[in-house]
Amino acid sequence: QLVESGGGLVQPGGSLRLSCACSGFTFGVYAMTWHRQTPGKGLEYVSGINSAGTTTYAPSVKGRFTISRDNTKNTLYLQMNALVPEDTAVYYCGVGATRGQGTQVTVSS
């Protein structure tokens, strides 16, 4: 089970930290991802982190977003800084082809 939280409304330039509480699998051995989706657009890859802690980012978020994981808490994080309106989307954490229910992020003044 994957349960995202931390979304909300934030002004441009602001920050949010998303969390994804994971259960039902051995969290520490799996690569985890964040994707996002907006109406009219497909699912967009945002970031990923493997079991060794190696991270990858989409070019659109690199330098602004930071993915991390706490294997003691079975939790995945996405720290989002310098948010822009184009970051508005539903954000999903995932493992393999499984995703959570998503959390809405809205960047607007």
N, CA and C of each residue as an Amber inpcrd file, in Angstrom:
protein
   327
   0.8460000  -1.1910000   0.0000000   0.0000000   0.0000000   0.0000000
   0.8880000   1.2490000   0.0000000   0.4850000   2.2060000  -0.7980000
   1.2290000   3.4660000  -0.9050000   0.2640000   4.5920000  -0.6090000
   0.6010000   5.4420000   0.3600000  -0.2960000   6.5240000   0.7530000
   0.4810000   7.8320000   0.7290000   0.1370000   8.6760000  -0.2490000
   0.7940000   9.9710000  -0.3800000   0.1230000  11.0100000   0.5020000
   0.9030000  11.9890000   0.9130000   0.3770000  13.1180000   1.6740000
   1.3010000  14.3090000   1.4780000   0.8390000  15.4700000   1.9120000
   1.6750000  16.6590000   1.8750000   1.3500000  17.6450000   0.7770000
   0.4270000  17.2900000  -0.0990000   0.0580000  18.2100000  -1.1490000
  -0.7340000  19.3880000  -0.6120000  -0.9890000  20.3540000  -1.4930000
  -1.7580000  21.5110000  -1.0860000  -1.5990000  22.6440000  -2.0640000
  -2.0400000  23.8230000  -1.6340000  -1.9530000  25.0370000  -2.4330000
  -0.7580000  25.8530000  -1.9520000   0.0720000  26.2590000  -2.8860000
   1.2630000  27.0340000  -2.5380000   1.4700000  28.1020000  -3.6000000
   2.0350000  29.2160000  -3.1970000   2.3130000  30.2940000  -4.1310000
   3.5550000  29.9810000  -4.9530000   3.6490000  30.5500000  -6.1400000
   4.8760000  30.3740000  -6.9260000   6.1010000  30.7820000  -6.1190000
   7.1440000  29.9770000  -6.2260000   8.3500000  30.2000000  -5.4460000
   8.3580000  29.4900000  -4.1150000   7.2270000  28.9380000  -3.7380000
   7.1130000  28.2630000  -2.4560000   7.6150000  26.8330000  -2.4880000
   7.4620000  26.1700000  -1.3510000   7.9650000  24.8030000  -1.1880000
   6.8950000  23.9040000  -0.5820000   6.9920000  22.6390000  -0.8900000
   6.1760000  21.6040000  -0.2720000   7.0270000  20.3530000  -0.1320000
   6.7050000  19.5420000   0.8630000   7.3430000  18.2350000   0.9660000
   6.2520000  17.1630000   0.9400000   6.3430000  16.3130000  -0.0580000
   5.4200000  15.1930000  -0.1620000   6.0040000  13.9810000   0.5520000
   5.1200000  13.1950000   1.1320000   5.5150000  11.9480000   1.7740000
   4.7020000  10.8030000   1.1790000   5.2770000   9.6290000   1.2230000
   4.5800000   8.4280000   0.7630000   4.8620000   7.3160000   1.7580000
   3.8650000   6.9750000   2.5500000   3.9860000   5.9030000   3.5320000
   3.7190000   4.5750000   2.8370000   4.6480000   3.6520000   2.9820000
   4.5920000   2.3940000   2.2530000   4.4400000   1.2120000   3.2060000
   3.6800000   0.2350000   2.7870000   3.5110000  -0.9610000   3.5870000
   3.1740000  -2.1280000   2.6700000   3.3750000  -3.3330000   3.1930000
   3.0080000  -4.5260000   2.4450000   4.0980000  -5.0870000   1.5620000
   5.2670000  -4.4760000   1.5940000   6.3980000  -4.9890000   0.8390000
   7.6820000  -4.5430000   1.5300000   8.7830000  -5.1570000   1.1360000
  10.0680000  -4.8350000   1.7590000  10.6000000  -3.5560000   1.1330000
  10.2360000  -2.4480000   1.7180000  10.4740000  -1.1250000   1.1460000
  11.9320000  -0.9150000   0.7510000  12.8470000  -1.2830000   1.6110000
  14.2470000  -0.9220000   1.4340000  14.9180000  -1.5230000   0.2100000
  14.3610000  -2.5770000  -0.3600000  15.0400000  -3.2440000  -1.4790000
  14.5200000  -2.7930000  -2.8350000  13.4960000  -1.9460000  -2.8270000
  12.8720000  -1.5570000  -4.0910000  13.2090000  -0.1220000  -4.4970000
  13.3530000   0.0580000  -5.8070000  13.4220000   1.3970000  -6.3570000
  12.0280000   2.0260000  -6.2720000  12.0140000   3.3110000  -5.9590000
  10.7520000   4.0310000  -5.8110000  10.7360000   5.2290000  -6.7580000
   9.5620000   5.6320000  -7.1450000   9.4450000   6.7480000  -8.0770000
   8.3530000   7.7260000  -7.6530000   8.4560000   8.9270000  -8.1860000
   7.3870000   9.9160000  -8.1640000   7.0290000  10.2360000  -9.6170000
   5.7330000  10.2270000  -9.8960000   5.2010000  10.6780000 -11.1630000
   4.1630000  11.7550000 -10.8810000   3.7690000  12.4770000 -11.9280000
   2.7000000  13.4550000 -11.7780000   1.8200000  13.4550000 -13.0270000
   0.5940000  13.9060000 -12.8430000  -0.3430000  13.9270000 -13.9580000
  -1.2280000  15.1560000 -13.8720000  -1.4270000  15.8040000 -15.0060000
  -2.3490000  16.9200000 -15.1190000  -3.4090000  16.5650000 -16.1530000
  -4.5820000  17.1980000 -16.0400000  -5.6250000  16.9330000 -17.0360000
  -5.1150000  17.2300000 -18.4340000  -5.3180000  16.3140000 -19.3380000
  -4.9050000  16.5230000 -20.7130000  -3.4810000  16.0910000 -21.0010000
  -2.7520000  15.7540000 -19.9580000  -1.3820000  15.2620000 -20.1540000
  -1.2730000  13.8650000 -19.5920000  -0.3820000  13.1300000 -20.1370000
  -0.1490000  11.7880000 -19.6350000   0.6280000  11.8040000 -18.3330000
   0.8940000  10.6400000 -17.8300000   1.6730000  10.5030000 -16.6090000
   3.1150000  10.8940000 -16.9130000   3.6500000  11.7990000 -16.1110000
   4.9970000  12.3160000 -16.3330000   5.9200000  11.8550000 -15.2210000
   7.0460000  11.2960000 -15.5880000   8.0580000  10.8940000 -14.6120000
   8.6540000  12.1470000 -13.9700000   8.7860000  12.1100000 -12.6660000
   9.3680000  13.2350000 -11.9360000  10.7390000  12.8700000 -11.3790000
  10.8050000  11.7670000 -10.6520000  12.0530000  11.4170000  -9.9710000
  12.0130000   9.9730000  -9.5150000  13.1990000   9.4130000  -9.3160000
  13.2950000   8.0490000  -8.8200000  14.5060000   7.8890000  -7.9150000
  14.4370000   6.8830000  -7.0590000  15.5470000   6.5690000  -6.1650000
  15.6160000   5.0610000  -6.0160000  16.8210000   4.5120000  -6.1640000
  16.9220000   3.0630000  -6.0360000  17.3140000   2.6720000  -4.6170000
  17.5110000   1.3830000  -4.4060000  17.7740000   0.8980000  -3.0540000
  19.1150000   1.3800000  -2.5180000  20.0290000   1.7350000  -3.4120000
  21.3370000   2.2460000  -2.9890000  21.3120000   3.7500000  -2.7420000
  20.1890000   4.3890000  -3.0470000  20.1010000   5.8270000  -2.8540000
  20.4460000   6.6580000  -4.0650000  20.6850000   6.0020000  -5.1830000
  20.9660000   6.7390000  -6.4140000  19.6820000   7.3740000  -6.9290000
  19.7730000   8.6410000  -7.2990000  18.5750000   9.3940000  -7.6770000
  18.6290000   9.8300000  -9.1450000  17.4510000   9.9980000  -9.7270000
  17.3170000  10.5540000 -11.0660000  16.1650000  11.5570000 -11.0470000
  16.2300000  12.5210000 -11.9580000  15.2250000  13.5690000 -12.0170000
  14.8740000  13.9020000 -13.4690000  13.6300000  14.2850000 -13.6710000
  13.2480000  14.8410000 -14.9550000  13.9320000  16.1970000 -15.1100000
  14.2920000  16.5630000 -16.3340000  14.9650000  17.8600000 -16.5290000
  14.1590000  19.0380000 -15.9930000  12.8460000  18.9230000 -16.0310000
  12.0060000  20.0440000 -15.6180000  12.0450000  20.3120000 -14.1180000
  12.5080000  19.3470000 -13.3280000  12.5220000  19.5270000 -11.8740000
  13.9230000  19.4660000 -11.2860000  14.8850000  19.0930000 -12.0830000
  16.2470000  18.9430000 -11.5750000  16.7490000  20.2650000 -11.0100000
  17.3340000  20.1820000  -9.8260000  17.8250000  21.3890000  -9.1630000
  16.7990000  22.0480000  -8.2670000  15.5370000  21.6410000  -8.3970000
  14.4690000  22.2110000  -7.5570000  13.8530000  21.1560000  -6.6270000
  13.7760000  19.9400000  -7.0910000  13.1660000  18.8480000  -6.3210000
  14.2550000  17.9150000  -5.8070000  14.0110000  17.3310000  -4.6400000
  14.9230000  16.3450000  -4.0630000  14.1320000  15.1530000  -3.5690000
  14.4690000  13.9860000  -4.0800000  13.8360000  12.7590000  -3.6290000
  14.7080000  12.1320000  -2.5560000  14.0710000  11.5190000  -1.5810000
  14.8180000  10.8290000  -0.5370000  13.9420000   9.7220000   0.0430000
  14.5730000   8.8720000   0.8240000  13.8260000   7.7800000   1.4230000
  14.3610000   7.5240000   2.8230000  13.4680000   7.0960000   3.6910000
  13.8510000   6.6910000   5.0390000  13.4290000   5.2380000   5.2000000
  14.3820000   4.3390000   5.0660000  14.0650000   2.9200000   5.1080000
  13.6530000   2.4620000   6.5110000  13.9820000   3.2340000   7.5330000
  13.5580000   2.8730000   8.8920000  12.0800000   3.1820000   9.1070000
  11.5640000   4.1050000   8.2880000  10.1580000   4.4990000   8.4040000
   9.3200000   4.0340000   7.2180000   9.9510000   3.3190000   6.2850000
   9.2470000   2.8690000   5.0640000   8.5400000   4.0280000   4.3680000
   9.2450000   5.1340000   4.2530000   8.6440000   6.3450000   3.7110000
   9.5280000   6.9590000   2.6300000   8.8730000   7.3890000   1.5800000
   9.4980000   8.0890000   0.4630000   9.1130000   9.5560000   0.5380000
  10.0400000  10.4430000   0.1780000   9.7830000  11.8810000   0.2430000
  10.0950000  12.5440000  -1.0910000   9.4690000  13.6930000  -1.2990000
   9.8230000  14.5580000  -2.4220000   9.7800000  15.9950000  -1.9030000
  10.9530000  16.5870000  -1.7390000  11.0440000  17.9840000  -1.3490000
  11.0020000  18.8180000  -2.6190000  10.0330000  19.7150000  -2.6850000
   9.8330000  20.5290000  -3.8830000  10.0330000  21.9860000  -3.5350000
  11.0250000  22.6020000  -4.1370000  11.3280000  24.0130000  -3.9030000
  11.1460000  24.8090000  -5.1890000  11.0880000  26.1180000  -5.0490000
  10.9770000  27.0120000  -6.2060000   9.8560000  26.5690000  -7.1420000
   8.7110000  26.2820000  -6.5540000   7.5930000  25.7560000  -7.3440000
   7.0690000  26.7930000  -8.3260000   6.6460000  26.3050000  -9.4720000
   6.0790000  27.1400000 -10.5340000   4.7030000  26.5850000 -10.8950000
   3.8580000  27.4120000 -11.5250000   2.5040000  26.9210000 -11.8560000
   2.5020000  25.6340000 -12.6760000   3.5410000  25.4400000 -13.4820000
   3.6140000  24.2300000 -14.3020000   3.8250000  22.9620000 -13.4780000
   4.1330000  23.1140000 -12.2050000   4.2680000  21.9530000 -11.3130000
   2.9180000  21.4830000 -10.7770000   1.8640000  22.2370000 -11.0650000
   0.5320000  21.8480000 -10.6150000   0.1380000  20.5120000 -11.2350000
  -0.2030000  19.5610000 -10.3790000  -0.5160000  18.2160000 -10.8470000
  -0.9180000  17.3610000  -9.6490000  -1.4060000  16.1680000  -9.9510000
  -1.5420000  15.1400000  -8.9230000  -0.2450000  14.3410000  -8.9260000
   0.3470000  14.2180000  -7.7550000   1.6210000  13.5240000  -7.6210000
   1.3920000  12.1350000  -7.0380000   2.0350000  11.1450000  -7.6680000
   1.8830000   9.7570000  -7.2700000   3.2440000   9.1610000  -6.9350000
   3.3210000   8.4530000  -5.8240000   4.5110000   7.6490000  -5.6030000
   4.2380000   6.2590000  -6.1600000   5.3050000   5.5560000  -6.4810000
   5.1200000   4.2560000  -7.0950000   6.2650000   3.3090000  -6.8270000
   5.9280000   2.0400000  -6.9100000   6.9110000   0.9560000  -6.8780000
   6.5010000  -0.0090000  -7.9740000   7.4100000  -0.2050000  -8.9350000
   7.0480000  -0.9900000 -10.1090000   5.8900000  -0.3100000 -10.8220000
   4.8640000  -1.0900000 -11.1130000   3.6940000  -0.5550000 -11.8060000
   2.6010000  -0.1170000 -10.8410000   2.8690000  -0.1950000  -9.5450000
   1.8730000   0.1470000  -8.5280000   2.0470000   1.5870000  -8.0800000
   0.9160000   2.3110000  -7.9930000   0.9550000   3.7000000  -7.5280000
  -0.0960000   3.9190000  -6.4510000   0.1440000   4.9560000  -5.6720000
  -0.8240000   5.3190000  -4.6580000  -1.9950000   6.0880000  -5.2490000
  -2.7780000   6.6920000  -4.3600000  -3.9730000   7.4100000  -4.7990000
  -3.6660000   8.8280000  -5.2490000  -2.4760000   9.2980000  -4.9350000
  -2.0530000  10.6110000  -5.3700000  -2.3740000  11.7090000  -4.3810000
  -1.6390000  12.8090000  -4.5020000  -1.8890000  14.0010000  -3.6960000
  -1.7930000  15.2140000  -4.6070000  -2.7590000  16.1100000  -4.4760000
  -2.8520000  17.2640000  -5.3690000  -1.9000000  18.3660000  -4.9300000
  -1.1460000  18.8540000  -5.8830000  -0.2920000  20.0210000  -5.6670000
  -0.7710000  21.1220000  -6.6060000  -1.0920000  22.2690000  -6.0550000
  -1.5350000  23.4030000  -6.8520000  -0.6360000  24.5910000  -6.5550000
  -0.0130000  25.1160000  -7.6060000   0.8770000  26.2720000  -7.4730000
   0.1910000  27.4570000  -8.1420000  -0.2290000  28.3980000  -7.3300000
  -0.9960000  29.5180000  -7.8600000  -0.9270000  30.6870000  -6.8920000
  -0.9700000  31.8780000  -7.4540000  -1.0190000  33.0720000  -6.6210000
  -2.4680000  33.4950000  -6.3880000
